[in-house]
Amino acid sequence: MTATQTPEPVYHTKGEIERETLAVYRRAQSYGWGDGMAEQAAAEFYAYQMAELKKRQGSEIRSVCAWCGAHIGGPVNAPPERTSHGICARCRRTVEAELGMEVTA
């Protein structure tokens, strides 16, 4: 990307992509493109953005408590190979009380 180019927007939900796909279709029609060309442009945009969204969602890591298994952060439905472990606030307080010292995680 050069200094004069603007970064491509990042869409975070399927709904955002669907709304922008409709905007792409309407914009293509406003350029005088026929329905077939406008539909093709919108379809290509939708397919590309959905693939990018899926890649981004697949790269996120879920974090769970190593003591109780509670969800701490990240996508809830991430696969096991995309899961990391930490300690939740409740378990941290329990461990600190049992050990009589502060736990850093």
A tleap script that builds the chain and sets N, CA, C and O, in Angstrom:
source leaprc.protein.ff14SB
mol = sequence {
  NMET THR ALA THR GLN THR PRO GLU PRO VAL
  TYR HIE THR LYS GLY GLU ILE GLU ARG GLU
  THR LEU ALA VAL TYR ARG ARG ALA GLN SER
  TYR GLY TRP GLY ASP GLY MET ALA GLU GLN
  ALA ALA ALA GLU PHE TYR ALA TYR GLN MET
  ALA GLU LEU LYS LYS ARG GLN GLY SER GLU
  ILE ARG SER VAL CYS ALA TRP CYS GLY ALA
  HIE ILE GLY GLY PRO VAL ASN ALA PRO PRO
  GLU ARG THR SER HIE GLY ILE CYS ALA ARG
  CYS ARG ARG THR VAL GLU ALA GLU LEU GLY
  MET GLU VAL THR CALA
}
set mol.1.N position { 0.852 -1.177 0.000 }
set mol.1.CA position { 0.000 0.000 0.000 }
set mol.1.C position { 0.897 1.239 0.000 }
set mol.1.O position { 1.834 1.340 0.792 }
set mol.2.N position { 0.600 2.164 -0.885 }
set mol.2.CA position { 1.361 3.400 -0.949 }
set mol.2.C position { 0.729 4.440 -0.029 }
set mol.2.O position { -0.337 4.219 0.545 }
set mol.3.N position { 1.405 5.568 0.097 }
set mol.3.CA position { 0.935 6.621 1.002 }
set mol.3.C position { -0.412 7.196 0.562 }
set mol.3.O position { -1.153 7.722 1.393 }
set mol.4.N position { -0.741 7.107 -0.732 }
set mol.4.CA position { -1.997 7.686 -1.210 }
set mol.4.C position { -3.166 6.707 -1.147 }
set mol.4.O position { -4.317 7.116 -1.302 }
set mol.5.N position { -2.891 5.425 -0.921 }
set mol.5.CA position { -3.968 4.447 -0.846 }
set mol.5.C position { -4.549 4.399 0.561 }
set mol.5.O position { -3.840 4.573 1.552 }
set mol.6.N position { -5.840 4.163 0.622 }
set mol.6.CA position { -6.472 4.003 1.929 }
set mol.6.C position { -6.594 2.515 2.218 }
set mol.6.O position { -6.774 1.726 1.290 }
set mol.7.N position { -6.499 2.110 3.481 }
set mol.7.CA position { -6.605 0.699 3.799 }
set mol.7.C position { -8.015 0.176 3.515 }
set mol.7.O position { -9.000 0.902 3.645 }
set mol.8.N position { -8.088 -1.099 3.126 }
set mol.8.CA position { -9.384 -1.730 2.866 }
set mol.8.C position { -10.121 -1.902 4.183 }
set mol.8.O position { -9.518 -2.323 5.170 }
set mol.9.N position { -11.416 -1.586 4.224 }
set mol.9.CA position { -12.160 -1.753 5.476 }
set mol.9.C position { -12.209 -3.220 5.896 }
set mol.9.O position { -12.196 -4.118 5.054 }
set mol.10.N position { -12.266 -3.445 7.185 }
set mol.10.CA position { -12.373 -4.787 7.725 }
set mol.10.C position { -13.789 -4.955 8.274 }
set mol.10.O position { -14.250 -4.156 9.089 }
set mol.11.N position { -14.465 -5.996 7.818 }
set mol.11.CA position { -15.833 -6.276 8.256 }
set mol.11.C position { -15.780 -7.366 9.314 }
set mol.11.O position { -15.081 -8.365 9.144 }
set mol.12.N position { -16.514 -7.181 10.404 }
set mol.12.CA position { -16.436 -8.078 11.554 }
set mol.12.C position { -17.599 -9.051 11.668 }
set mol.12.O position { -17.531 -10.007 12.441 }
set mol.13.N position { -18.664 -8.819 10.909 }
set mol.13.CA position { -19.820 -9.711 10.986 }
set mol.13.C position { -20.365 -9.979 9.589 }
set mol.13.O position { -20.110 -9.225 8.650 }
set mol.14.N position { -21.119 -11.066 9.470 }
set mol.14.CA position { -21.762 -11.403 8.204 }
set mol.14.C position { -22.753 -10.309 7.810 }
set mol.14.O position { -22.885 -9.988 6.629 }
set mol.15.N position { -23.448 -9.737 8.790 }
set mol.15.CA position { -24.394 -8.662 8.518 }
set mol.15.C position { -23.736 -7.444 7.895 }
set mol.15.O position { -24.288 -6.845 6.972 }
set mol.16.N position { -22.558 -7.069 8.393 }
set mol.16.CA position { -21.826 -5.936 7.812 }
set mol.16.C position { -21.466 -6.227 6.362 }
set mol.16.O position { -21.588 -5.360 5.496 }
set mol.17.N position { -21.023 -7.447 6.106 }
set mol.17.CA position { -20.643 -7.830 4.743 }
set mol.17.C position { -21.864 -7.814 3.829 }
set mol.17.O position { -21.781 -7.344 2.694 }
set mol.18.N position { -22.992 -8.322 4.312 }
set mol.18.CA position { -24.208 -8.324 3.495 }
set mol.18.C position { -24.666 -6.905 3.161 }
set mol.18.O position { -25.075 -6.636 2.032 }
set mol.19.N position { -24.599 -5.993 4.139 }
set mol.19.CA position { -24.991 -4.600 3.880 }
set mol.19.C position { -24.070 -3.966 2.843 }
set mol.19.O position { -24.528 -3.269 1.937 }
set mol.20.N position { -22.773 -4.211 2.982 }
set mol.20.CA position { -21.826 -3.615 2.034 }
set mol.20.C position { -21.946 -4.264 0.658 }
set mol.20.O position { -21.704 -3.604 -0.352 }
set mol.21.N position { -22.312 -5.537 0.600 }
set mol.21.CA position { -22.520 -6.205 -0.689 }
set mol.21.C position { -23.646 -5.532 -1.458 }
set mol.21.O position { -23.541 -5.322 -2.666 }
set mol.22.N position { -24.724 -5.194 -0.758 }
set mol.22.CA position { -25.821 -4.479 -1.397 }
set mol.22.C position { -25.345 -3.113 -1.898 }
set mol.22.O position { -25.736 -2.672 -2.979 }
set mol.23.N position { -24.509 -2.453 -1.114 }
set mol.23.CA position { -23.969 -1.151 -1.530 }
set mol.23.C position { -23.085 -1.308 -2.768 }
set mol.23.O position { -23.113 -0.459 -3.659 }
set mol.24.N position { -22.306 -2.379 -2.831 }
set mol.24.CA position { -21.463 -2.636 -4.011 }
set mol.24.C position { -22.355 -2.827 -5.237 }
set mol.24.O position { -22.077 -2.284 -6.305 }
set mol.25.N position { -23.424 -3.599 -5.077 }
set mol.25.CA position { -24.361 -3.837 -6.182 }
set mol.25.C position { -24.964 -2.518 -6.671 }
set mol.25.O position { -24.993 -2.249 -7.872 }
set mol.26.N position { -25.440 -1.707 -5.741 }
set mol.26.CA position { -26.056 -0.429 -6.117 }
set mol.26.C position { -25.045 0.524 -6.762 }
set mol.26.O position { -25.363 1.238 -7.713 }
set mol.27.N position { -23.819 0.518 -6.224 }
set mol.27.CA position { -22.775 1.380 -6.780 }
set mol.27.C position { -22.456 0.946 -8.216 }
set mol.27.O position { -22.288 1.790 -9.097 }
set mol.28.N position { -22.374 -0.359 -8.449 }
set mol.28.CA position { -22.096 -0.864 -9.797 }
set mol.28.C position { -23.219 -0.455 -10.761 }
set mol.28.O position { -22.951 -0.080 -11.903 }
set mol.29.N position { -24.456 -0.526 -10.308 }
set mol.29.CA position { -25.573 -0.095 -11.154 }
set mol.29.C position { -25.484 1.398 -11.456 }
set mol.29.O position { -25.805 1.831 -12.563 }
set mol.30.N position { -25.047 2.185 -10.469 }
set mol.30.CA position { -24.940 3.631 -10.684 }
set mol.30.C position { -23.843 3.974 -11.699 }
set mol.30.O position { -23.860 5.052 -12.292 }
set mol.31.N position { -22.891 3.055 -11.897 }
set mol.31.CA position { -21.845 3.240 -12.908 }
set mol.31.C position { -22.369 2.921 -14.306 }
set mol.31.O position { -21.670 3.116 -15.300 }
set mol.32.N position { -23.624 2.420 -14.373 }
set mol.32.CA position { -24.203 2.068 -15.656 }
set mol.32.C position { -23.984 0.608 -16.032 }
set mol.32.O position { -24.273 0.200 -17.156 }
set mol.33.N position { -23.472 -0.176 -15.087 }
set mol.33.CA position { -23.274 -1.599 -15.362 }
set mol.33.C position { -24.633 -2.272 -15.417 }
set mol.33.O position { -25.556 -1.870 -14.708 }
set mol.34.N position { -24.763 -3.285 -16.248 }
set mol.34.CA position { -25.998 -4.055 -16.317 }
set mol.34.C position { -26.170 -4.885 -15.064 }
set mol.34.O position { -25.246 -5.031 -14.264 }
set mol.35.N position { -27.375 -5.431 -14.902 }
set mol.35.CA position { -27.656 -6.231 -13.702 }
set mol.35.C position { -26.683 -7.399 -13.550 }
set mol.35.O position { -26.233 -7.694 -12.443 }
set mol.36.N position { -26.362 -8.059 -14.654 }
set mol.36.CA position { -25.448 -9.204 -14.586 }
set mol.36.C position { -24.071 -8.820 -14.076 }
set mol.36.O position { -23.504 -9.513 -13.231 }
set mol.37.N position { -23.527 -7.716 -14.584 }
set mol.37.CA position { -22.205 -7.259 -14.143 }
set mol.37.C position { -22.246 -6.783 -12.699 }
set mol.37.O position { -21.315 -7.036 -11.934 }
set mol.38.N position { -23.322 -6.092 -12.320 }
set mol.38.CA position { -23.452 -5.606 -10.944 }
set mol.38.C position { -23.565 -6.788 -9.978 }
set mol.38.O position { -22.962 -6.785 -8.905 }
set mol.39.N position { -24.350 -7.802 -10.376 }
set mol.39.CA position { -24.477 -9.001 -9.536 }
set mol.39.C position { -23.149 -9.727 -9.403 }
set mol.39.O position { -22.810 -10.213 -8.324 }
set mol.40.N position { -22.398 -9.802 -10.492 }
set mol.40.CA position { -21.092 -10.465 -10.454 }
set mol.40.C position { -20.138 -9.721 -9.515 }
set mol.40.O position { -19.436 -10.350 -8.723 }
set mol.41.N position { -20.109 -8.400 -9.598 }
set mol.41.CA position { -19.238 -7.606 -8.725 }
set mol.41.C position { -19.619 -7.812 -7.263 }
set mol.41.O position { -18.750 -7.968 -6.405 }
set mol.42.N position { -20.916 -7.812 -6.983 }
set mol.42.CA position { -21.382 -8.005 -5.608 }
set mol.42.C position { -21.061 -9.410 -5.121 }
set mol.42.O position { -20.652 -9.589 -3.974 }
set mol.43.N position { -21.241 -10.407 -5.980 }
set mol.43.CA position { -20.959 -11.793 -5.598 }
set mol.43.C position { -19.474 -11.991 -5.299 }
set mol.43.O position { -19.119 -12.671 -4.337 }
set mol.44.N position { -18.616 -11.405 -6.111 }
set mol.44.CA position { -17.177 -11.518 -5.883 }
set mol.44.C position { -16.775 -10.825 -4.582 }
set mol.44.O position { -15.965 -11.342 -3.814 }
set mol.45.N position { -17.348 -9.659 -4.351 }
set mol.45.CA position { -17.078 -8.942 -3.102 }
set mol.45.C position { -17.496 -9.780 -1.900 }
set mol.45.O position { -16.737 -9.931 -0.942 }
set mol.46.N position { -18.716 -10.328 -1.958 }
set mol.46.CA position { -19.254 -11.128 -0.849 }
set mol.46.C position { -18.381 -12.355 -0.589 }
set mol.46.O position { -18.030 -12.637 0.556 }
set mol.47.N position { -18.034 -13.078 -1.641 }
set mol.47.CA position { -17.227 -14.292 -1.474 }
set mol.47.C position { -15.861 -13.967 -0.863 }
set mol.47.O position { -15.401 -14.661 0.044 }
set mol.48.N position { -15.228 -12.926 -1.355 }
set mol.48.CA position { -13.910 -12.545 -0.834 }
set mol.48.C position { -13.996 -12.134 0.633 }
set mol.48.O position { -13.199 -12.588 1.454 }
set mol.49.N position { -14.965 -11.273 0.964 }
set mol.49.CA position { -15.068 -10.780 2.336 }
set mol.49.C position { -15.441 -11.892 3.316 }
set mol.49.O position { -14.943 -11.913 4.441 }
set mol.50.N position { -16.313 -12.815 2.902 }
set mol.50.CA position { -16.672 -13.930 3.782 }
set mol.50.C position { -15.473 -14.839 4.013 }
set mol.50.O position { -15.286 -15.337 5.124 }
set mol.51.N position { -14.654 -15.067 2.984 }
set mol.51.CA position { -13.442 -15.878 3.156 }
set mol.51.C position { -12.475 -15.193 4.113 }
set mol.51.O position { -11.867 -15.852 4.956 }
set mol.52.N position { -12.327 -13.884 3.992 }
set mol.52.CA position { -11.437 -13.139 4.899 }
set mol.52.C position { -11.958 -13.182 6.336 }
set mol.52.O position { -11.180 -13.343 7.275 }
set mol.53.N position { -13.272 -13.040 6.505 }
set mol.53.CA position { -13.871 -13.101 7.836 }
set mol.53.C position { -13.617 -14.467 8.457 }
set mol.53.O position { -13.256 -14.561 9.630 }
set mol.54.N position { -13.802 -15.514 7.683 }
set mol.54.CA position { -13.587 -16.865 8.187 }
set mol.54.C position { -12.126 -17.069 8.596 }
set mol.54.O position { -11.851 -17.710 9.610 }
set mol.55.N position { -11.186 -16.524 7.811 }
set mol.55.CA position { -9.766 -16.633 8.169 }
set mol.55.C position { -9.480 -15.909 9.476 }
set mol.55.O position { -8.776 -16.424 10.345 }
set mol.56.N position { -10.042 -14.691 9.605 }
set mol.56.CA position { -9.799 -13.929 10.840 }
set mol.56.C position { -10.387 -14.645 12.042 }
set mol.56.O position { -9.747 -14.718 13.091 }
set mol.57.N position { -11.586 -15.169 11.906 }
set mol.57.CA position { -12.224 -15.861 13.022 }
set mol.57.C position { -11.474 -17.136 13.372 }
set mol.57.O position { -11.406 -17.513 14.541 }
set mol.58.N position { -10.915 -17.802 12.376 }
set mol.58.CA position { -10.153 -19.026 12.611 }
set mol.58.C position { -8.814 -18.779 13.255 }
set mol.58.O position { -8.208 -19.704 13.796 }
set mol.59.N position { -8.331 -17.533 13.209 }
set mol.59.CA position { -7.019 -17.241 13.784 }
set mol.59.C position { -7.113 -16.723 15.218 }
set mol.59.O position { -6.091 -16.542 15.880 }
set mol.60.N position { -8.317 -16.487 15.694 }
set mol.60.CA position { -8.477 -16.002 17.055 }
set mol.60.C position { -8.331 -17.150 18.048 }
set mol.60.O position { -8.708 -18.287 17.764 }
set mol.61.N position { -7.790 -16.840 19.194 }
set mol.61.CA position { -7.546 -17.854 20.216 }
set mol.61.C position { -8.513 -17.669 21.376 }
set mol.61.O position { -8.704 -16.563 21.882 }
set mol.62.N position { -9.108 -18.766 21.778 }
set mol.62.CA position { -10.004 -18.766 22.931 }
set mol.62.C position { -9.147 -18.960 24.175 }
set mol.62.O position { -8.170 -19.708 24.146 }
set mol.63.N position { -9.501 -18.302 25.247 }
set mol.63.CA position { -8.791 -18.438 26.514 }
set mol.63.C position { -9.758 -18.977 27.560 }
set mol.63.O position { -10.856 -18.452 27.740 }
set mol.64.N position { -9.328 -20.042 28.250 }
set mol.64.CA position { -10.147 -20.638 29.307 }
set mol.64.C position { -9.328 -20.754 30.586 }
set mol.64.O position { -8.098 -20.779 30.551 }
set mol.65.N position { -10.028 -20.825 31.714 }
set mol.65.CA position { -9.376 -20.968 33.006 }
set mol.65.C position { -8.836 -22.393 33.132 }
set mol.65.O position { -9.571 -23.357 32.918 }
set mol.66.N position { -7.579 -22.524 33.473 }
set mol.66.CA position { -6.957 -23.846 33.619 }
set mol.66.C position { -7.468 -24.574 34.862 }
set mol.66.O position { -7.315 -25.791 34.961 }
set mol.67.N position { -8.071 -23.856 35.809 }
set mol.67.CA position { -8.563 -24.477 37.036 }
set mol.67.C position { -10.001 -24.958 36.892 }
set mol.67.O position { -10.310 -26.107 37.208 }
set mol.68.N position { -10.883 -24.079 36.415 }
set mol.68.CA position { -12.308 -24.439 36.380 }
set mol.68.C position { -12.871 -24.597 34.969 }
set mol.68.O position { -13.990 -25.083 34.804 }
set mol.69.N position { -12.112 -24.193 33.953 }
set mol.69.CA position { -12.569 -24.320 32.574 }
set mol.69.C position { -13.469 -23.203 32.090 }
set mol.69.O position { -14.004 -23.281 30.985 }
set mol.70.N position { -13.651 -22.157 32.897 }
set mol.70.CA position { -14.517 -21.040 32.500 }
set mol.70.C position { -13.918 -20.284 31.313 }
set mol.70.O position { -12.698 -20.174 31.190 }
set mol.71.N position { -14.776 -19.771 30.451 }
set mol.71.CA position { -14.350 -18.970 29.304 }
set mol.71.C position { -13.832 -17.622 29.805 }
set mol.71.O position { -14.519 -16.929 30.556 }
set mol.72.N position { -12.625 -17.255 29.390 }
set mol.72.CA position { -12.036 -15.981 29.800 }
set mol.72.C position { -12.096 -14.959 28.674 }
set mol.72.O position { -12.377 -13.787 28.921 }
set mol.73.N position { -11.838 -15.384 27.445 }
set mol.73.CA position { -11.850 -14.451 26.328 }
set mol.73.C position { -11.738 -15.157 24.995 }
set mol.73.O position { -11.505 -16.364 24.937 }
set mol.74.N position { -11.908 -14.390 23.910 }
set mol.74.CA position { -11.835 -14.941 22.569 }
set mol.74.C position { -13.136 -15.592 22.149 }
set mol.74.O position { -14.123 -15.544 22.883 }
set mol.75.N position { -13.146 -16.209 20.957 }
set mol.75.CA position { -14.376 -16.823 20.461 }
set mol.75.C position { -14.764 -18.040 21.292 }
set mol.75.O position { -13.918 -18.875 21.613 }
set mol.76.N position { -16.025 -18.138 21.632 }
set mol.76.CA position { -16.515 -19.232 22.471 }
set mol.76.C position { -16.373 -20.576 21.768 }
set mol.76.O position { -16.050 -21.574 22.412 }
set mol.77.N position { -16.604 -20.619 20.477 }
set mol.77.CA position { -16.619 -21.881 19.753 }
set mol.77.C position { -15.312 -22.199 19.034 }
set mol.77.O position { -15.323 -22.949 18.058 }
set mol.78.N position { -14.189 -21.651 19.489 }
set mol.78.CA position { -12.904 -21.931 18.851 }
set mol.78.C position { -12.544 -23.405 19.037 }
set mol.78.O position { -12.867 -23.994 20.069 }
set mol.79.N position { -11.880 -24.003 18.049 }
set mol.79.CA position { -11.498 -25.407 18.179 }
set mol.79.C position { -10.441 -25.591 19.268 }
set mol.79.O position { -9.752 -24.637 19.627 }
set mol.80.N position { -10.309 -26.805 19.795 }
set mol.80.CA position { -9.351 -27.054 20.884 }
set mol.80.C position { -7.914 -26.636 20.557 }
set mol.80.O position { -7.180 -26.188 21.438 }
set mol.81.N position { -7.521 -26.782 19.298 }
set mol.81.CA position { -6.145 -26.401 18.935 }
set mol.81.C position { -5.931 -24.888 18.939 }
set mol.81.O position { -4.793 -24.432 18.832 }
set mol.82.N position { -7.009 -24.099 19.060 }
set mol.82.CA position { -6.911 -22.645 19.135 }
set mol.82.C position { -7.293 -22.167 20.536 }
set mol.82.O position { -7.865 -21.088 20.690 }
set mol.83.N position { -6.974 -22.979 21.569 }
set mol.83.CA position { -7.334 -22.658 22.946 }
set mol.83.C position { -6.082 -22.485 23.790 }
set mol.83.O position { -5.157 -23.295 23.726 }
set mol.84.N position { -6.064 -21.426 24.577 }
set mol.84.CA position { -4.987 -21.164 25.516 }
set mol.84.C position { -5.581 -21.156 26.922 }
set mol.84.O position { -6.801 -21.112 27.082 }
set mol.85.N position { -4.738 -21.199 27.923 }
set mol.85.CA position { -5.231 -21.283 29.297 }
set mol.85.C position { -4.658 -20.158 30.160 }
set mol.85.O position { -3.537 -19.695 29.949 }
set mol.86.N position { -5.448 -19.741 31.120 }
set mol.86.CA position { -5.057 -18.731 32.094 }
set mol.86.C position { -5.770 -19.056 33.387 }
set mol.86.O position { -6.043 -20.217 33.690 }
set mol.87.N position { -6.069 -18.008 34.148 }
set mol.87.CA position { -6.793 -18.216 35.403 }
set mol.87.C position { -7.851 -17.126 35.518 }
set mol.87.O position { -7.566 -15.946 35.312 }
set mol.88.N position { -9.078 -17.532 35.850 }
set mol.88.CA position { -10.170 -16.561 35.975 }
set mol.88.C position { -10.050 -15.845 37.321 }
set mol.88.O position { -9.306 -16.283 38.199 }
set mol.89.N position { -10.771 -14.762 37.476 }
set mol.89.CA position { -10.702 -13.948 38.688 }
set mol.89.C position { -11.108 -14.744 39.930 }
set mol.89.O position { -10.471 -14.627 40.977 }
set mol.90.N position { -12.167 -15.554 39.818 }
set mol.90.CA position { -12.638 -16.326 40.967 }
set mol.90.C position { -11.579 -17.342 41.422 }
set mol.90.O position { -11.278 -17.439 42.611 }
set mol.91.N position { -11.025 -18.088 40.476 }
set mol.91.CA position { -9.994 -19.079 40.840 }
set mol.91.C position { -8.730 -18.395 41.347 }
set mol.91.O position { -8.059 -18.906 42.244 }
set mol.92.N position { -8.409 -17.245 40.776 }
set mol.92.CA position { -7.226 -16.513 41.230 }
set mol.92.C position { -7.376 -16.116 42.702 }
set mol.92.O position { -6.444 -16.276 43.489 }
set mol.93.N position { -8.551 -15.599 43.068 }
set mol.93.CA position { -8.774 -15.217 44.469 }
set mol.93.C position { -8.672 -16.439 45.376 }
set mol.93.O position { -8.105 -16.358 46.465 }
set mol.94.N position { -9.217 -17.568 44.931 }
set mol.94.CA position { -9.166 -18.801 45.730 }
set mol.94.C position { -7.728 -19.261 45.917 }
set mol.94.O position { -7.318 -19.578 47.033 }
set mol.95.N position { -6.966 -19.298 44.841 }
set mol.95.CA position { -5.566 -19.742 44.913 }
set mol.95.C position { -4.750 -18.787 45.777 }
set mol.95.O position { -3.936 -19.226 46.589 }
set mol.96.N position { -4.961 -17.499 45.608 }
set mol.96.CA position { -4.227 -16.521 46.427 }
set mol.96.C position { -4.548 -16.728 47.911 }
set mol.96.O position { -3.645 -16.665 48.745 }
set mol.97.N position { -5.810 -16.971 48.250 }
set mol.97.CA position { -6.188 -17.176 49.643 }
set mol.97.C position { -5.555 -18.457 50.192 }
set mol.97.O position { -5.073 -18.479 51.325 }
set mol.98.N position { -5.558 -19.521 49.389 }
set mol.98.CA position { -4.967 -20.780 49.827 }
set mol.98.C position { -3.454 -20.690 50.007 }
set mol.98.O position { -2.894 -21.256 50.945 }
set mol.99.N position { -2.798 -19.966 49.088 }
set mol.99.CA position { -1.333 -19.857 49.153 }
set mol.99.C position { -0.880 -18.712 50.042 }
set mol.99.O position { 0.265 -18.689 50.493 }
set mol.100.N position { -1.759 -17.774 50.294 }
set mol.100.CA position { -1.382 -16.611 51.100 }
set mol.100.C position { -0.447 -15.684 50.337 }
set mol.100.O position { 0.357 -14.976 50.944 }
set mol.101.N position { -0.543 -15.683 49.030 }
set mol.101.CA position { 0.320 -14.831 48.214 }
set mol.101.C position { -0.394 -14.428 46.927 }
set mol.101.O position { -1.406 -15.024 46.559 }
set mol.102.N position { 0.141 -13.412 46.245 }
set mol.102.CA position { -0.460 -12.931 45.011 }
set mol.102.C position { -0.027 -13.807 43.848 }
set mol.102.O position { 1.146 -14.159 43.723 }
set mol.103.N position { -0.988 -14.156 42.996 }
set mol.103.CA position { -0.719 -14.974 41.815 }
set mol.103.C position { -0.670 -14.049 40.614 }
set mol.103.O position { -1.563 -13.223 40.424 }
set mol.104.N position { 0.375 -14.183 39.801 }
set mol.104.CA position { 0.446 -13.435 38.552 }
set mol.104.C position { 0.350 -14.416 37.408 }
set mol.104.O position { 1.071 -15.412 37.360 }
set mol.105.N position { -0.556 -14.122 36.481 }
set mol.105.CA position { -0.745 -15.024 35.335 }
set mol.105.C position { -0.772 -14.258 34.064 }
set mol.105.O position { -0.922 -14.845 32.992 }
savepdb mol mol.pdb
quit
